[in-house]
Amino acid sequence: MLVEIDDIVADLDRLRRDLDRVNVVLERHNNPLRYFATHAVLYLLIPSLLLVVAHVLVTITFNLSPLPLRLASIVIPLLFGFAAYPLHRVSMTAALLLALLTAAVSIQLMLTVTGIHDRVPILPEVSVEWREVFEYGASIMLAFVSGNILGVLIFQVLPRVLTQGGKPNAFAFRMARLLGQHVGEEQLRRRARLIQDLMQTAGPLVGVAVTAIGSIYAGLKGILG
């Protein structure tokens, strides 16, 4: 009886996820202008403007070390990338595109502000400066992607793991048997369920860790040496 209830809960959760995906597709199809305008404003324009404001405050208004700016350039896109999934079910592909555009637009605005304020060329003139620009852009982009993966992990993967029922998949059962066959059927099932849960959460966790570390490294490499 409990297994049947678990199966029903799992089926309802799958139906809810399918419905979310269908709603996103329908919204994009029925109101493409509003759909793309909303995403552009929320996940491109606003974070880019916030990054420029942080740039002006740190480098021009208060003339501080670049460290606070680099930290802000990790936190701001990460938060917007995180919010993108639960609010609008932004997929990984869309998140990558938004991350790339946010990095490009915000850095171009920063370079423009700096060039006008300091009366210097807007675009870098030597290879070292170009490398710093690309590293800074990579930091912003990876932070956004890291936030998006974290949002998927918290709002999709973990709820699915907690609500899924039924028998674990065949691969999880094989792995469970490799760890020891001389156990009861129920214990083997629990072991297989744990293995399956770990497999489903390991990918997003690794993705969050890799992109977050990459963002921090790219963002702080130039100022910490």
C-alpha positions as CSV (number, residue, x, y, z in Angstrom):
1,M,0.0,0.0,0.0
2,L,2.8,2.4,0.9
3,V,4.6,1.6,-2.3
4,E,1.5,2.3,-4.3
5,I,1.1,5.7,-2.6
6,D,4.8,6.5,-3.3
7,D,4.2,5.6,-6.9
8,I,1.2,8.0,-7.1
9,V,3.2,10.8,-5.5
10,A,6.0,10.2,-7.9
11,D,3.6,10.3,-10.9
12,L,2.0,13.5,-9.7
13,D,5.5,15.1,-9.3
14,R,6.4,14.1,-12.9
15,L,3.1,15.5,-14.2
16,R,3.8,18.7,-12.4
17,R,7.2,19.0,-14.0
18,D,5.8,18.2,-17.4
19,L,3.0,20.8,-16.9
20,D,5.7,23.4,-15.9
21,R,7.6,22.7,-19.2
22,V,4.4,22.9,-21.2
23,N,3.4,26.2,-19.6
24,V,6.8,27.7,-20.5
25,V,6.5,26.6,-24.1
26,L,2.9,28.0,-24.3
27,E,3.9,31.3,-22.8
28,R,6.8,31.6,-25.3
29,H,4.5,30.7,-28.2
30,N,1.5,32.8,-27.2
31,N,3.3,35.9,-26.0
32,P,6.9,35.9,-27.5
33,L,7.4,39.6,-27.1
34,R,6.5,39.6,-23.4
35,Y,8.3,36.4,-22.8
36,F,11.7,37.6,-24.2
37,A,11.3,41.1,-22.9
38,T,10.7,39.8,-19.4
39,H,13.8,37.6,-19.5
40,A,15.9,40.4,-21.0
41,V,14.9,42.9,-18.3
42,L,15.1,40.5,-15.3
43,Y,18.1,38.5,-16.2
44,L,20.1,40.7,-18.5
45,L,19.4,44.4,-18.0
46,I,18.9,44.5,-14.2
47,P,22.0,42.4,-13.3
48,S,24.1,44.3,-15.8
49,L,23.0,47.7,-14.3
50,L,23.7,46.5,-10.8
51,L,27.2,45.4,-11.9
52,V,27.8,48.8,-13.4
53,V,26.6,50.5,-10.3
54,A,29.0,48.4,-8.2
55,H,31.8,49.2,-10.6
56,V,31.1,53.0,-10.3
57,L,30.9,52.9,-6.5
58,V,34.0,50.8,-6.0
59,T,36.4,52.2,-8.7
60,I,35.2,55.8,-9.1
61,T,33.1,57.0,-6.1
62,F,35.1,55.4,-3.3
63,N,38.3,54.4,-5.2
64,L,38.6,51.1,-3.4
65,S,40.5,47.9,-4.0
66,P,38.9,45.9,-6.9
67,L,38.3,43.0,-4.5
68,P,34.8,44.2,-3.5
69,L,33.8,44.6,-7.1
70,R,35.0,41.2,-8.1
71,L,33.1,39.7,-5.2
72,A,30.0,41.6,-6.2
73,S,30.5,40.4,-9.7
74,I,30.2,36.8,-8.4
75,V,27.3,37.3,-6.0
76,I,25.0,39.4,-8.3
77,P,24.9,37.1,-11.3
78,L,24.8,34.0,-9.1
79,L,21.6,35.3,-7.4
80,F,19.9,36.2,-10.7
81,G,20.9,32.8,-12.1
82,F,19.5,31.1,-9.0
83,A,16.2,33.0,-9.3
84,A,15.8,32.3,-13.0
85,Y,14.8,28.7,-12.6
86,P,12.1,28.8,-9.9
87,L,10.6,32.0,-11.3
88,H,10.6,31.3,-15.0
89,R,12.0,27.7,-15.4
90,V,15.0,29.0,-17.3
91,S,16.7,26.0,-18.9
92,M,20.5,25.4,-18.9
93,T,20.8,26.5,-22.6
94,A,18.9,29.7,-21.9
95,A,20.9,30.3,-18.7
96,L,24.2,30.0,-20.7
97,L,22.9,32.5,-23.3
98,L,21.8,34.9,-20.6
99,A,25.0,34.5,-18.7
100,L,27.1,35.2,-21.8
101,L,25.0,38.3,-22.7
102,T,25.1,39.6,-19.1
103,A,28.8,39.3,-19.0
104,A,29.3,41.0,-22.4
105,V,26.9,43.8,-21.8
106,S,28.0,44.6,-18.2
107,I,31.7,44.6,-19.1
108,Q,31.1,46.7,-22.1
109,L,29.2,49.2,-20.0
110,M,32.0,49.2,-17.4
111,L,34.7,49.8,-20.0
112,T,32.6,52.6,-21.4
113,V,32.1,54.3,-18.0
114,T,35.8,53.9,-17.2
115,G,36.9,55.2,-20.6
116,I,34.7,58.3,-20.4
117,H,35.6,59.0,-16.8
118,D,39.4,58.6,-17.2
119,R,39.4,59.9,-20.8
120,V,41.2,56.7,-22.0
121,P,40.3,54.4,-24.9
122,I,37.2,52.3,-24.1
123,L,38.5,49.0,-25.5
124,P,41.7,47.4,-24.2
125,E,44.8,48.1,-26.2
126,V,47.2,45.3,-25.1
127,S,46.8,41.6,-24.8
128,V,47.2,41.6,-21.0
129,E,44.2,43.9,-20.7
130,W,42.1,41.8,-23.0
131,R,43.0,38.7,-21.0
132,E,41.8,40.4,-17.8
133,V,38.5,41.3,-19.6
134,F,37.9,37.8,-20.7
135,E,38.7,36.4,-17.3
136,Y,36.3,38.9,-15.7
137,G,33.6,38.0,-18.2
138,A,34.2,34.3,-17.5
139,S,33.8,34.9,-13.8
140,I,30.4,36.7,-14.3
141,M,29.2,34.0,-16.8
142,L,30.2,31.1,-14.6
143,A,28.6,32.7,-11.5
144,F,25.2,33.0,-13.4
145,V,25.4,29.4,-14.6
146,S,26.3,28.2,-11.1
147,G,23.3,30.0,-9.7
148,N,21.0,28.4,-12.3
149,I,22.3,24.9,-11.6
150,L,21.8,25.5,-7.9
151,G,18.3,26.6,-8.5
152,V,17.6,23.4,-10.6
153,L,19.2,21.3,-7.8
154,I,17.0,22.9,-5.0
155,F,13.7,23.3,-6.9
156,Q,13.7,20.3,-9.2
157,V,16.2,17.6,-8.4
158,L,15.9,17.5,-4.6
159,P,12.0,17.5,-4.6
160,R,12.0,14.8,-7.2
161,V,14.4,12.7,-5.1
162,L,12.3,13.2,-2.0
163,T,9.0,12.4,-3.6
164,Q,9.9,9.6,-6.1
165,G,8.6,6.2,-5.3
166,G,8.5,2.7,-6.8
167,K,11.4,0.5,-7.4
168,P,14.8,1.9,-8.0
169,N,16.2,1.5,-11.6
170,A,18.1,-1.6,-12.7
171,F,21.5,0.1,-12.6
172,A,21.0,1.1,-8.9
173,F,20.0,-2.5,-8.1
174,R,23.1,-3.8,-9.7
175,M,25.3,-1.4,-7.8
176,A,23.5,-2.3,-4.6
177,R,24.1,-6.0,-5.2
178,L,27.8,-5.4,-5.9
179,L,28.1,-3.9,-2.4
180,G,26.8,-7.2,-0.9
181,Q,24.2,-9.7,-1.9
182,H,23.6,-11.3,1.5
183,V,20.9,-8.9,2.6
184,G,17.2,-8.9,2.7
185,E,15.1,-7.7,-0.3
186,E,13.9,-4.6,1.6
187,Q,17.4,-3.6,2.7
188,L,18.7,-4.1,-0.9
189,R,15.9,-1.9,-2.1
190,R,16.8,0.9,0.4
191,R,20.4,0.6,-0.6
192,A,19.5,0.8,-4.3
193,R,17.2,3.8,-3.6
194,L,20.1,5.6,-1.8
195,I,22.5,4.9,-4.7
196,Q,19.9,6.2,-7.2
197,D,19.4,9.4,-5.1
198,L,23.1,10.0,-4.9
199,M,23.5,9.5,-8.7
200,Q,20.7,12.0,-9.4
201,T,22.1,14.7,-7.1
202,A,25.8,14.2,-7.8
203,G,25.7,15.7,-11.3
204,P,24.1,19.0,-10.3
205,L,26.3,19.2,-7.2
206,V,29.4,18.7,-9.3
207,G,28.1,21.3,-11.7
208,V,27.6,23.9,-9.0
209,A,31.0,23.2,-7.5
210,V,32.9,23.4,-10.8
211,T,31.2,26.5,-12.0
212,A,31.4,28.3,-8.6
213,I,35.1,27.5,-8.3
214,G,35.8,28.5,-11.9
215,S,33.9,31.8,-11.3
216,I,35.9,32.6,-8.1
217,Y,39.2,31.6,-9.7
218,A,38.6,33.7,-12.9
219,G,37.3,36.7,-10.9
220,L,40.0,36.8,-8.2
221,K,43.0,35.5,-10.2
222,G,44.0,38.9,-11.5
223,I,43.9,40.7,-8.2
224,L,45.2,38.0,-5.9
225,G,47.9,36.8,-8.2
